[in-house]
Structures are given as C-alpha cells and as structure tokens.
Amino acid sequence: MVDLSALLSRRSLFRAAWIFLLASVLFPAPAGSFQRGAGGVSGLYVLGKAIVWSRAQPGSSEALDFWHVAILTLALFSNIAFLFTSILRNHTRVSMACRIFLIAAVGINGSVAFFFPEFARLPAYWLWLVSFAVLAWVFLAFPGSGAPRRSASAKRAPASDTDAVAGGVPQLVWVWLGFTVFWLTVTGMSQSRPAATATVETRTDVPPATALVSYFNDQVHLIAPDMAAQLNAALARFEKETSNQIAVAIYARAPQGSIEEFTIETADRSRLGRKGLDNGAILFVFMNERSARLEVGYGLEGALTDVDAHRILEERLVPAFVQGDYTEGLDTALGAIFATVQDAYKQDRMPSKLSVLWRQVKVGVPKLAQQAWPTLTRLDLQARVGIAFFGGLLGLGVWDGFRQTGRLLDNLGRVVINLVARRPVNTEMESVGLDSILDTLKLLGLALAAIAGAAGVVVVAARGAFGGAGTLVRW
C-alpha cells in the first residue's frame, strides 16, 4: 500500500519540483521553432530567443517593449529560487520574505502565457510553471524535517525569536534581484528617449565648451599615443616644478560662432592656474579650420604677452603644422611657452599628491557619470548578467567589510568603557574579520584609482581666471 504521508512530504515534493523543472528544460521544442542555432531542447530555445530579443534594435520587429522585457527578465531570474531553496529544504520553517518570493515567482511566471503566447504553446512551459507551483506549495504548506543551521549570533538569540531560526532568502539573491531591477530601469529609460540619444550622436564632431580634465586633450587622435603620453607627462611635470598650469586641447573642428568665445568659455570652465595667481594657459587647435589659439590667464599676461604668444605660435607651431609634422609643432611650441613662463610664480608649488588625487576623483566622478549612461544602454544581455553576477559578489564583500569595520569601532569603544569600569578589556567584545576589512580597502583603492585614471590628469579645480588675453593664428 502506498504511504501518502511519505509522498506528501517536503522532501519528496521538492524532488518532484526539480523533476518537473528538468523535464521542462530538456523537453524537445517543436520542429521548426529553433532560431539562430538554438539547440533542440526547450530550455535552450527560450534562452536563445531571449538573447535574440536583447540584441534587437529598438523599433525593429524583433524588439520587445518594456513590459515584455520586464516579465521575461523576472521570469528567467525566478529560476534562482530552485538554488536557494535547496539550502532551505530542511528548515522547520521559512521566512515571510521567502514565501513572498515564491508566490511572486508563480504569479510572474504564470503571466508569461499572456505576454508570450508562443511560449504558452510549448508543453515545456506548463511543466516549468508546474515546477514552481509545486516548489511554492512545498514551502508554504509543509514543514521541514530537520533543524536549521544557526550562526553564532543566532545561538545567542532567544528561542521565541522565530525570525532568527527561519530560513530566508540569501542576501546574495536580493543583491542580484536589485541588479535585475536596475537593468530593467536602464532599459525602460533608454526606450523612453531614443530621439535624444540620436541627436547627441549626430553632433559628436562639434566640441562642447566643457572643462578640460587632462593636461593633453586630443579628441581627434592627431598625435600618436606614446607621444601624447610623453607630452601629457611633460605638462604635468611642468606644473609640479613651477605651479603654472599649461594644457592642450585639440578638436576636429571649431563650433559655430566665434572661436575666441569658445576658447574663453572653455578656459573659464577649466579654471587653470592657482586661485589668486591665475597662472594658467591653454593651447587650442582646430584641425578643420587650420587654426590655433593660445588662451592666457590673468597671472601669466605679464610673462606671456600677446606679442610673445603670437611669436611662439607663428615661429614654432605654424611651420611644423604646414609641413604636417604636428608632434614637432606642439613639442617646440610648448617648449617655448615653458621657457617664457618658467619663473612666473615658481615659488608657489603644487599641492600634495593626496590633494591631486582628490582633484582627480572630484572631476572623474562627474565624467564617469556623464559617460556611464550611453555605455550602460549599449551593454548586451551577457555583459549585464556578468556584471550582476560578479558585482553581487563584490558588493556583499564590501558590505561585510563595512560591517566588520563597524564591529571594530564598536570594540574600540568597548575597550574604553571596560577600562573606565575596571572590567576585563575583552568584555562583551565581538570577533572581527580583519581580512574582510583589508579586502574592502583594496577594492575601494582600486575604485579610486579607476576613477582617477578615467579622469586623466586633472588640471581643473585650481580656480584660476582668464580675461581673454592670447592670440589666434592660422596655417
């Protein structure tokens, strides 16, 4: 005689849910339904369709609207429930969050039939939906057969604190769910403003009057990378030695209107030179107009007069540029500028390396934020999954580092309290994972270095002023 109690136990039903899931993945897809090399099983067919839709151009016949993308993404994400419930299958009870997660998964997966009728025609879809229904029923209606594992903190909790012993959704799953919602938000926002993106992309040849963030700014890649790096290093070294800040900005073409107005606005936004000294200068080059202008800050007008600036450009830059030797022209022109302003404000040195790093971060963060949106919207499905997977792991590691740092600070406070109260120093102190703190500090250091690197060598934030002194030449 069949033992119904054995069949209707959490363990047996949990196994049945897994069987339904595997059957849905391995169930053969209908003949002729494969697309772009998808395999002969339903699981690979659905995954292949998701990848094809993710790569489709907005507005094309294969592209999905936001709500279809949201339902499909959340439905695919819900499969992770089978992984974390494997850990919880022996818990005497599960948390309310876990129950809500499972119920929501069944609801979202059931709605797939309405949003994607082609999937509803697949027998595999109904096997997959049954697997989630059984999984939710297992944890909603049947108690576990074993005692849950407890952490050291849970062992100290009172027996009445049921949340401490209930099996819950792992933190990593919530982090991954947060990434999923984030990518859905990016998708929704990018679909809502395609026209603005197209407008920006069609005007990339017109330079905006924005602050410079490097000593050497070559937007047209006129100079070879190795030589550009050498010129950038020379400009940085000159600032450290003299405190005078010189920069170069090369554009494909000049904006409509006055070149002088553009260079002055860019110089004002860049604010080269130390505050109160205004010892900065910018050499602008516009290739399409075959023009160059040297913009000079207030503090260098006495050392680098308009006559001197015009002579340097006419004698050093123009002849080389006429011959097409742009590297030589820039190198000799900058050398002449260095020699002319070498002793101006030489006694007022550059700030410390820490101050320079802080300036890099302050400019790098807005720069990264400005560049982040177009980059995020262009990422494909595989890249987004990879970022979410590894980002979740790193995020939890950083969070644990902050928690351990909080414990360390709390322990230091308890040391003082214990000394004042004449108790043993280690009274009521918690263990601290120093490795986690060190790993977090390393990650933060790498993040700051990445921001500084993305910003280039920052030449702004010194708050120098420009008044229109300088000269314009053509070749």
C-alpha positions in Angstrom: 0.0 0.0 0.0 1.3 3.5 -0.9 2.3 5.6 2.0 0.7 9.0 1.2 2.5 10.7 4.1 5.8 9.8 2.5 4.7 11.0 -0.9 3.4 14.3 0.6 6.5 15.3 2.5 8.5 18.3 1.8 11.5 16.3 0.6 9.5 14.2 -1.9 7.6 17.1 -3.2 10.8 19.1 -3.5 12.3 16.4 -5.6 9.1 16.3 -7.8 9.5 20.1 -8.4 13.1 19.5 -9.6 11.9 16.7 -11.9 9.3 19.0 -13.4 12.0 21.7 -13.9 14.5 19.4 -15.5 11.8 17.9 -17.7 10.8 21.4 -18.9 14.4 22.3 -19.8 15.0 19.1 -21.6 11.7 18.7 -23.3 12.1 18.8 -27.1 11.0 22.0 -28.7 8.6 21.8 -31.7 10.2 21.2 -35.1 11.0 24.4 -37.0 10.8 26.5 -33.9 14.6 27.0 -33.5 16.2 30.3 -34.2 19.8 31.2 -34.9 21.3 28.0 -33.8 19.3 27.3 -30.7 19.6 23.7 -29.5 16.9 21.1 -29.8 15.6 21.4 -26.3 13.1 23.9 -24.9 15.4 25.4 -22.4 18.0 26.4 -25.0 15.3 27.6 -27.3 13.9 30.0 -24.7 17.4 31.2 -23.8 18.2 31.7 -27.5 15.1 33.7 -28.0 15.9 35.9 -25.0 19.4 36.6 -26.4 18.0 37.5 -29.9 15.4 39.9 -28.4 18.1 41.5 -26.2 20.2 42.3 -29.2 17.4 43.6 -31.4 17.5 47.2 -32.5 14.8 49.4 -30.8 11.8 49.7 -33.0 12.6 46.6 -35.1 10.2 43.6 -35.4 12.2 41.5 -33.0 12.5 44.2 -30.3 10.3 43.9 -27.2 8.6 46.7 -25.3 9.5 47.4 -21.7 6.8 45.3 -20.1 7.6 42.2 -22.2 11.3 42.7 -21.3 10.4 43.1 -17.6 8.2 39.9 -17.5 10.7 37.8 -19.4 13.6 39.0 -17.3 11.9 38.4 -13.9 10.7 35.0 -15.1 14.2 33.9 -16.1 15.5 35.3 -12.8 13.0 33.4 -10.8 14.7 30.1 -11.6 17.3 31.0 -8.9 14.6 30.0 -6.4 15.5 26.4 -7.0 19.1 27.0 -6.0 18.5 28.8 -2.7 15.5 26.6 -1.7 17.9 23.6 -1.9 19.6 25.1 1.2 16.3 25.7 3.0 14.6 22.4 2.3 15.3 21.0 5.8 14.5 24.2 7.7 11.5 23.8 10.1 10.0 27.0 8.6 10.9 29.7 6.1 10.7 33.4 6.4 7.9 35.5 5.1 10.2 37.1 2.6 10.9 33.6 1.2 7.2 32.8 0.9 6.5 36.2 -0.8 9.4 35.5 -3.2 7.9 32.1 -4.2 4.4 33.4 -4.6 5.6 36.3 -6.7 7.6 33.9 -8.9 4.5 31.8 -9.6 2.5 34.9 -10.4 5.1 36.3 -12.8 5.7 33.0 -14.4 2.0 32.5 -14.9 1.7 35.8 -16.7 4.3 34.7 -19.3 1.5 32.8 -21.1 -0.3 36.1 -21.7 2.7 38.2 -22.7 4.3 35.4 -24.8 1.6 33.2 -26.4 4.3 31.3 -28.4 5.8 30.0 -25.1 2.3 29.0 -23.9 2.1 26.7 -26.9 5.1 24.8 -25.7 4.4 21.8 -23.3 7.7 22.7 -21.6 6.3 26.0 -20.4 3.5 24.3 -18.5 5.9 21.8 -17.0 8.1 24.7 -15.9 5.1 26.5 -14.4 4.0 23.3 -12.5 7.5 23.0 -11.1 7.2 26.5 -9.5 3.7 25.8 -8.2 4.9 22.6 -6.5 8.0 24.4 -5.2 5.9 27.2 -3.6 3.4 24.6 -2.2 6.3 22.7 -0.6 7.5 25.6 1.5 4.1 27.1 2.1 2.2 24.0 3.3 4.8 21.5 4.6 7.2 21.8 7.5 10.9 20.8 7.2 12.2 17.6 8.7 15.4 19.0 10.3 16.6 21.8 12.4 18.1 24.8 10.6 21.7 25.8 10.9 22.4 28.7 13.2 25.1 31.3 13.1 26.9 32.2 16.3 24.7 35.3 16.7 21.6 33.2 16.2 22.6 30.8 19.0 22.6 33.7 21.4 19.1 34.8 20.3 16.1 33.8 22.5 14.0 30.8 21.5 11.0 32.9 20.9 12.7 34.9 18.2 11.4 32.8 15.3 13.0 35.1 12.6 16.4 34.0 13.8 15.7 30.4 13.0 13.6 30.7 9.9 15.2 30.0 6.6 15.3 33.2 4.5 16.3 34.3 1.0 20.1 34.7 0.9 21.4 38.2 0.8 23.2 37.5 -2.5 19.8 36.7 -4.1 18.4 40.1 -3.0 21.5 41.8 -4.4 21.1 40.0 -7.7 17.4 41.0 -7.8 18.5 44.6 -7.2 20.8 44.4 -10.2 18.0 42.9 -12.2 15.6 45.8 -11.3 18.5 48.3 -12.1 19.0 46.8 -15.6 15.2 46.9 -16.2 15.2 50.6 -15.2 18.1 51.3 -17.6 16.1 49.5 -20.4 12.9 51.4 -19.6 14.6 54.8 -19.6 16.6 54.2 -22.7 13.5 53.1 -24.6 11.7 56.3 -23.5 14.2 58.7 -25.0 15.7 57.2 -28.2 15.4 60.5 -30.1 17.6 62.4 -27.6 20.3 59.8 -27.9 20.3 60.0 -31.7 20.6 63.8 -31.6 23.6 63.6 -29.3 25.3 61.0 -31.5 24.9 63.1 -34.7 26.7 66.1 -33.2 29.8 64.5 -31.8 32.0 66.5 -34.3 31.1 69.8 -32.6 33.1 70.3 -29.4 31.1 71.5 -26.4 32.6 74.2 -24.2 33.3 71.9 -21.2 36.0 71.8 -18.6 39.2 70.1 -19.6 40.2 67.1 -17.4 43.7 66.3 -18.7 46.8 68.3 -19.5 46.8 66.9 -23.1 43.3 66.5 -24.6 43.5 65.1 -28.2 39.9 64.4 -29.3 40.9 63.5 -32.9 43.9 61.3 -32.1 46.2 63.6 -34.0 49.3 62.6 -32.0 50.5 59.0 -31.6 49.5 57.5 -28.2 53.1 57.2 -26.9 54.0 60.8 -27.9 50.7 62.0 -26.4 51.6 60.3 -23.1 55.0 62.0 -23.2 53.5 65.4 -23.8 51.0 64.8 -21.0 53.8 63.8 -18.6 55.8 66.9 -19.6 52.9 69.2 -18.9 52.3 67.5 -15.5 55.9 67.8 -14.6 56.0 71.5 -15.5 53.1 72.1 -13.1 54.8 70.3 -10.3 58.0 72.2 -10.8 56.6 75.7 -11.3 52.9 75.6 -10.3 52.0 77.1 -13.7 49.3 75.0 -15.4 49.5 74.6 -19.2 47.1 72.4 -21.2 46.5 71.5 -24.8 43.1 70.9 -26.4 42.9 69.5 -30.0 39.5 69.4 -31.7 38.4 68.2 -35.2 36.6 71.4 -35.9 35.6 74.7 -34.2 32.0 75.3 -33.1 29.7 77.7 -34.9 30.4 81.3 -34.0 33.5 82.9 -32.6 36.5 80.7 -31.8 37.6 83.2 -29.2 34.3 83.0 -27.4 34.5 79.2 -27.3 38.1 79.2 -26.0 37.4 81.7 -23.3 34.3 79.8 -22.2 36.3 76.5 -22.1 39.1 78.2 -20.2 36.7 79.7 -17.7 35.2 76.3 -17.1 38.6 74.7 -16.7 39.9 77.3 -14.3 43.5 76.5 -14.9 46.1 78.2 -12.6 46.1 78.6 -8.8 43.4 80.7 -7.2 44.7 84.3 -6.7 47.6 83.6 -9.1 45.6 82.7 -12.3 48.8 81.2 -13.8 47.3 79.0 -16.4 47.3 78.8 -20.2 45.6 76.6 -22.9 46.7 75.9 -26.4 43.7 75.2 -28.6 44.0 73.6 -32.0 41.1 73.3 -34.5 42.1 71.0 -37.4 39.2 71.6 -39.8 39.7 75.4 -39.6 43.5 75.1 -39.6 43.6 77.4 -36.6 45.3 77.6 -33.2 44.7 79.9 -30.3 46.7 80.4 -27.1 44.5 81.5 -24.2 46.4 83.0 -21.3 45.3 83.5 -17.7 45.5 86.8 -15.9 48.5 85.8 -13.9 50.7 85.0 -16.9 49.8 88.0 -19.0 52.9 89.8 -17.9 55.2 86.9 -18.7 53.4 85.6 -21.8 52.2 88.7 -23.5 50.0 88.7 -26.7 53.1 89.5 -28.7 55.1 86.6 -27.2 52.2 84.2 -27.7 51.8 85.2 -31.3 55.5 84.9 -32.0 55.7 81.5 -30.4 52.8 80.1 -32.4 54.0 81.7 -35.7 57.6 80.7 -35.3 57.3 77.2 -33.7 53.8 75.8 -34.3 52.7 77.1 -37.7 55.8 76.0 -39.8 55.6 72.4 -38.5 51.9 72.2 -38.9 52.2 73.4 -42.5 54.5 70.5 -43.2 52.1 68.1 -41.4 54.6 67.5 -38.5 52.1 68.1 -35.7 54.1 66.4 -33.0 57.1 68.6 -33.7 55.0 71.7 -33.8 53.3 71.0 -30.5 56.6 70.0 -28.8 58.5 73.0 -29.8 55.6 75.4 -29.1 55.2 74.0 -25.6 58.9 74.2 -25.0 58.9 77.9 -25.9 55.9 78.5 -23.7 57.7 76.7 -20.8 60.8 78.8 -21.2 58.7 82.0 -21.3 56.8 81.4 -18.1 59.3 79.2 -16.3 59.9 81.6 -13.4 56.4 83.0 -13.0 55.2 82.1 -9.5 57.8 79.5 -9.3 57.9 79.9 -5.5 54.3 78.7 -5.1 54.5 74.9 -5.6 51.8 72.3 -6.4 49.7 70.8 -3.7 50.5 67.3 -2.3 49.8 64.1 -4.2 46.8 63.4 -2.0 45.3 66.8 -3.0 45.9 66.0 -6.6 44.3 62.6 -6.2 41.3 64.3 -4.6 41.0 66.7 -7.6 41.1 63.7 -9.9 38.3 62.0 -8.1 36.2 65.1 -8.0 36.4 65.6 -11.7 36.5 61.8 -12.5 33.2 61.0 -10.8 31.1 63.5 -12.9 33.0 62.4 -16.0 32.2 58.8 -15.4 28.6 59.6 -14.6 28.3 61.5 -17.9 29.8 58.6 -19.9 28.1 55.8 -17.9 24.6 56.2 -19.4 25.5 55.6 -23.1 27.7 52.7 -22.0 25.0 51.1 -19.9 22.4 51.2 -22.6 24.7 49.6 -25.1 25.6 46.5 -23.0 24.1 43.2 -24.2 22.5 40.5 -22.1 25.6 38.5 -21.4 27.5 41.6 -20.2 24.6 42.6 -17.9 24.4 39.1 -16.4 28.2 39.1 -15.9 28.2 42.5 -14.2 25.2 41.4 -12.0 26.9 38.1 -11.0 30.3 39.5 -10.1 29.0 42.8 -8.9 26.8 41.0 -6.4 29.7 39.0 -5.1 31.9 42.1 -4.7 29.0 44.1 -3.3 28.5 41.6 -0.5 32.2 41.5 0.2 32.3 45.3 0.5 29.2 45.3 2.7 30.8 42.7 5.0 33.9 44.9 5.2 31.8 47.8 6.4 30.1 45.6 8.9 33.4 44.4 10.2 34.7 47.9 10.4 31.6 48.9 12.5 32.4 46.0 14.8 36.0 47.1 15.1 35.0 50.6 16.0 32.4 49.3 18.5 35.1 47.1 20.1 37.4 50.1 20.4 34.6 52.0 22.2 34.0 49.0 24.5 37.7 48.9 25.4 37.5 52.4 26.7 34.2 51.7 28.6 35.7 48.5 30.1 38.9 50.3 31.2 36.8 53.0 32.8 34.5 50.4 34.5 37.6 48.4 35.5 36.3 45.3 33.7 38.3 42.9 31.6 39.2 44.6 28.4 37.5 41.9 26.2 34.2 42.1 28.0 31.2 41.9 25.5 33.5 42.3 22.5 32.7 40.6 19.2 35.1 38.9 16.8 36.2 41.0 13.8 37.1 39.8 10.4 40.2 41.9 9.6 40.7 40.1 6.2 37.3 41.4 5.1 38.2 44.9 6.1 41.5 44.7 4.2 39.8 43.3 1.1 37.3 46.2 1.2 40.0 48.8 1.5 41.8 47.2 -1.5 38.6 47.3 -3.6 38.0 50.9 -2.6 41.5 51.8 -3.5 41.1 50.2 -6.9 37.9 52.0 -7.5 39.5 55.4 -6.7 42.4 54.5 -9.0 40.0 53.6 -11.8 38.1 56.9 -11.3 41.4 58.9 -11.3 42.5 57.0 -14.4 39.2 57.7 -16.2 39.5 61.4 -15.4 43.0 61.6 -16.8 45.4 64.0 -15.0 43.1 66.7 -13.6 44.0 70.3 -14.3 40.9 71.9 -13.0 39.8 72.9 -9.6 42.7 75.3 -9.1 40.3 78.2 -9.7 42.4 80.3 -11.9 40.8 83.1 -14.1 41.1 84.1 -17.7 40.4 87.5 -19.2 40.7 87.0 -23.0 44.5 87.6 -23.4 46.1 85.5 -26.1 46.4 85.2 -29.8 44.9 83.3 -32.8 47.0 82.0 -35.8 46.2 80.0 -38.9 48.4 77.8 -41.0 
